Each structure stands twice: as structure tokens, then as C-alpha cells.
Amino acid sequence: MDGQRRRTFLTQLIAAPTLALVTRTAVEALEPQPAHAAVPTLPAPADLVDLGDLFILAGSPTSHLLTLRVETDGAIVLGLPREEVGQGLTTAVAMLVAEELDAPLADVRVELDDARPELLFNQLTGSSNGVRSLYDPVRRTAAAARARLLAAAAQRWSVPVRTLTTADGAVRAPDGRSAGYGSLAVAAAAPGLAVLGATPKPESAHALVGTPTGRIDARAMVTGRQRYTLDLDIPGAKPCVLRRPPSLGGTVVAVTNRDAVLAMPGVLEVVTVPTGVAVVAETFGQAIDAKTALRVTWGPGPADALSDDTIRAKLRAATPPPLLPPLLTPYLDAEFDFAFVSHAPMETNSAVADVREDRAEIWSGLKSPIVAREAIALALGLPLSKVTVHVVQAGGSFGRRLFYDAALEAALVSQACRRPVRLMWTRIDDTRHGRMRPASHHRIRATYALGEVLSFEHKVAAAETDFRHGLGEIITATAASLPLGIGNATLAQTLFLTTVKSPYNFGLTTQSLTEVRTGIPTGSWRSVYSANTRGAEEIVVDELAARLGKDPVEFRRGFLKSAAQRAVLDKAATEGRWGRAMPPGCAQGIAFHEEYKSRTACLVEIDTRDPEHVRVTKAVIAVDVGRPVNPKGLEAQMIGGLTDAVSTTLRAGLHIDKGLPVEGSYSQFHYARQRDVPTDVQVHVLPATGDPGGAGELGVPAAVGAIANAFARATGTRPRSFPLDFDIDFTPYPR
């Protein structure tokens, strides 16, 4: 037994794959519909198998490869094959470990795993799938650890293991003897130890899971001790920034003053990489000054001919007409436009790279580290075994860190200049050259008669979303990169069909996606297709209610498919005092959304009396995620979704001018400030039932619909283009 094995023990448990979740879901979806729905809607693909189900199935062959160790000082360390970007996943899994081991939460530490190619599809963070995919494997792993600790204590004391209990990080005997987990770590690691079967606790016995709990990293965050990528002390790593092209995807033709820039104070290297010209210097200030001084001749980018009007025209032209003619029935038609949107995480793209002739080491915030490692190894011409990629906790993502742009750039710069580098995207880089949520156009037609909705047809045309990260590894990433966009389109259609669905019995319901290639760098943005698609649908639901003379809440209650959905709607309406009198220019709005086995309703109040500063003044959110592991974390997720919706519905978007976003900073990309968000926000978490559902993306679509509906009722207008206030009220930075 080596030293590590003597100090700690490692437990790995196979969590048997099961199709029960998918099978049960399909059966529930096909149950008889409520009698009040005269025209029931058949299950959508996402009702039968959603994207989270597919990720769980894809990851099941390696879900047993979680690692957990108990140190001799009693510390319990879980290796997490996911990224923490502020969503609170490390806290949730620490709670699961502490629960199963009957240990204080403070004794549990969660470490982010390096890229582990052996995990295949099981190291991608996204699709609201963190807790869903880890809930059983983490519990089983911790239960296996507990069983070994009990067995070690039973052997030490020569007592039956069934007589022992665990509490407060220790094994206890009936006679009062006690042994801390640390004191049992070596014995528990013995290969020949006889261990009884390990079974996770019944959920009815949970004492910590389900209890509102503060983040385990909160103190480090607020005191500045939390280390992000650029905080890492990597010996010899020098600051690096890139001069980027004046239009998206432009190429370097020539650098005409390289020698002069190399002579500037502190400048160490000037090298060209595929995405621009990199400057390495002693300080970031010196690197930025030198980058600004560069004179570069640029080649064109693929989107140079595109601006807002041409993009909007392309999307409208690509939107198919409705398939169903209204014939003799009344109908409602509506069309919507949504602008491009920046991910705008607080921490910009960054990476540290140390590339030598025979090896490379990379540090970065990565949600798909396996494909990052594989792509970097390929780009550097190194064997995969010689490339190490460390996953660093990141300051926000919202889908942005599914791609590894900064890590690849840093690796190429380090290789070219033969020194470690600390690469940072400036805020302008991140806003203008970062990936963005695609612009989209929506065409909806609903037919109705005799108080019933007979059909609901939604055609979506969107700028292509880039899924070339695949499922987080090189095989599907390569497939997504097939010529003519065939592979990427397949992933896009799969994701659309397994996430977007209608919760209403609206008769014949269809939702379809057409994507348009633009050459603009895009990526999944929180709620991906659902934020716009379901947001637009909830606006139409309100307008249908008005056509049929129904109150918006009453109308939704009559067409929602399940009692669980109606319970969430009722909770929001009751707690938000739906229908209360409001001053002129102020109104309430409500909307509903269901995705990833979870559901939410959002009620907001809006004040439009000052047209220059429309404000959401209050929000009441009801949410049912099946089984919330940490209700406090869930509350934060829902408030985050609300804030994203306030921002992108009212003011935040990107204008495109000749192939480049006009906005270049937070001061120009008008994401909500404190004065723009409601001071009164209530989140009501419904009681636990069943398995955990997804939460990370759940909060956006309903809030988008609720805000738009409140605006419509307050102003008497029908909002059709978002964000609602989209003027260029600033002087753009130079290109």
C-alpha cells in the first residue's frame, strides 16, 4: 500500500444504470388527460425523454468513477467531475456527502477534477443536469465509504457491524466507544476488509439534504480568498492579451510594427495566433498598451456584410409559414424578434498555459474539459497523455465556458513564445468577440373556437447555435464540425426537441426550428432555446386568454396538463395576490414554464410610468424541482434567472454592425443594475416529491413571459421585439 493509500482510502462505487426514469416519464406523459381539456395535446419528445435524461444515459457507463477519500485528519474530499461557475453545485454535492456519511458539512471538501477522458460523456457541465446526474452516484459513493468505515470499526472492536451507528463524523458503539473517521481511514482502506452492502439512506431520513444551507465557498468569495484562474500563482507565467480583429472571425494578414512594439516597456513577446496578435509583457497594463499600439492589416471575417437589419431579414425569410390554414376558425398570429445577447460573466475568458516541448499544462474555467484537453493536444501536436488540463472554479458562465477559446489561445501563445503565459480577455474582448446567444425570429399561429384552443404552431428561425463542443468529448465534437453544418444541425435539432415543449393542452401543437448560418460566434446561453421560444409562447397565451375573455391565470389553469403544474401556478398567484388593484401605468404579469422535470410560475409587477426607466418592482416565484437538495441554492438560481429575464427583456442586447457587436462593456450592454431589479422578490419552493429535476435554466423563460405580459397590460401595447428599449445611447469603442 503506497503512502496515499496509507493516509486515506479511496472508494469507487458502480451506480447501476437504469432506464426507470425515462420509462416512467413516458408512461406518465401518456396517461389520460384531464377532463376539462377538450382538445388534448400529444406528448412532445421532451415529455418522453428530455436532454437531461440523454446526458444521464450517456454518462451512466462511467458514473461509478467518482472518487471520495477520507483523510487521517477526518477531512472528506470528493472529486467532482463538473465545473463550479457560481451555480452552487459544490455545495449541493457536499451536502449529499455529509448526509450519507453523517458528517459535519464543514468536514467535506469538494475538489474539481482535472480533465478525465476516461469519463467519456460524463464531465460536461450544462443542461441543468448537475444535481440530476450526480444525485444517485454521489449518494452511493458516500454510502460505500460509510460502509467501509463501519466495517473497519467493527473489526477494531470485534463487534457486529449492525450494532454500530454513525454521527458527527464518527462511528459509535453501543457501549459508548467512538472512533473518528480519520482514525479509521487507514483500516478502512484495507483491500481485504469485509464490507456489507452499502445502500444510501432513505430520503425520509435526510436531515441536511432539503434544508436551506449557505454556500460552502461563500466566505472565500466575499473575503477575496476564492482563487480564480488569474489568481493562480504559476511560476513564470507572464500576462498576455490579444489584439483582435475589427470584425468577427477576421484574420491577421500582417503586423507592420512588431519590432517597435517589442521595444516598448515590459514587452516580452509579440506572436500571431489564429485569433489575433498576442502580446506578452511583465504586467497587464504594459501588455494592453502594447496591444493598442500594434498596427495590423486584417483580412475579412465571415460576417462582415451583416448588420442588425440584414440579420433580421435573413431570419424572417427563413421562418416557414404556418402549415395549418385557419379555415373557418378564429385565429391569432404573432411574430417576435429577439436580439443577440452576451453571456457577460463577471470573470472574462482567461487561462494559464505552460507548454514545453514534451508536455503542456493548462488551467482554466472549463465546462467541457475533456474535449478541451483533446483539442489542445491536437493543436499542439502532443500526445494526449502529455497534456494536463486543470479545471478552475469560474466566476460565471451561463453557457459561455462550454467552449475553451481562452485555454486554446493560451496554449498556442505559450508554445509560440516558449514561456508560461497568463492570458486574459479584456471586457471589450469578452463582449465583442465572445460567443453570444443567437438572435431569433418567431412566428406563432393559434386557432381557437368555443372556448378551446384547437392548434398551436410555433416556427422558430435562429442564427445557428454552435455546438462544436459536442457532448464534451472529441467524437461528438468532431461530428458537430462536419462540413456544411450537418453535424451541428443534428445536435441543434436534438437539443431543441428534447428541451422545448408546451405545458398546455392546446390541441395539435407543433414547435420547429430552422437555423441560419451567419458566421457570428454563438453558444448556448442560459435556457438555450427555451428562453425565447417559451417566453414568446407565454405572451401569446395571455393574448389568447384575452381573445377568449378569460383571466390569464384562470385560462392557464384550464389548459395546463397536470395537477403539479397547476399547484405551482396557484402558489404564485396566491402569494403574489394576483388581480390586486394597481395604479395606472403599473400592472401584474404571470407566466409558466416546465423543463427538465421541474416547473415554475413567475408573477411580476411592473412600473412603466417613467418611460426612461421601466422597472420590475416585485416578483413572486413558485418552483417545484421534485426534490430540492439545497432550497437556498435553488432560490438563488431562480433569482438569477429572473435577473437575466429582467435584463434581456427590457434593455440588454447586442447590436451587430458590419460583423461586430457595437456594445463593448457593461456600461453599453445594459445588463440590469441593482436599481433595475425588484427589491421585493419571493421564492416559494414546493415540498419535495420524487427525484431532483433541473434548476439552472428553469427560471428564465417564465420570467421573460411574465415581464412582457406585465408590460403589455401596463401600457396597452403588444411587445414584439426584445429587448424593449434597444437604443444605442452610448459612443461605441473603436473597432
ABEGO torsion letter per residue (X at the ends): XBAAAAABBBBBBBBBBBAAAAAAAAAAAABBBBAABABBBBBBAAAABBAAAAAAAAAAAAAAABBBBBBAAGBBBBBBABBBAGAGAAAAAAAAAAAAAGBBAAABBBBBBBBBAAAEAAABBEGGAAAAAAAAAAAAAAAAAAAAAAAAAAAAAGBBAAABBBBGGBBBBAAGBBBBAAAAAAAAABAABBBBBBBBBBAAABAABGBBBBBAAAAAAAAGABBBAAABBBBGBBBBBBBBBABBGBBBABBAAAAAAAABBGBABBBBBAAEBBBBBABAAAAAAAAAABBBBBBBBAAAABBAAAAAAAAAAABBBBABBAEABBBBBBBBBBBBBBAGBABBBBBBBBBBAABBBBBBBBABAAAAAAAAAAAAGBBAAABBBBBBBBBEAGGAAABAAAAAAAAAAAAAAGBBBBBBBBAAAAAAABBBBBBBBBBBBBBBBGGBBABBBBBBBBBBBBAAAEAGBAAAAAAAABBGGAAAAAAAAAAAAAABBBABBAEBBBBBBBBBBAGBBBBBBBGEAAAAAAAAAAAAAAAAAAAAGBBAAAAAAAABABAAAAAAAAAAAAAAGBGBBBBBGBBBBBBBBBBGGBBBBBBBBBBAABAABBBBABBBBBBBAGBBABAAAAAAAAAAAAAAAAAAAAABBBBBBGGBBABABAAABBBBBAAABBABBBBBBBBBBEBBBBAAAAAAAAAAAAAAAAAAAAAGBBBABOBABABBABBBBBX
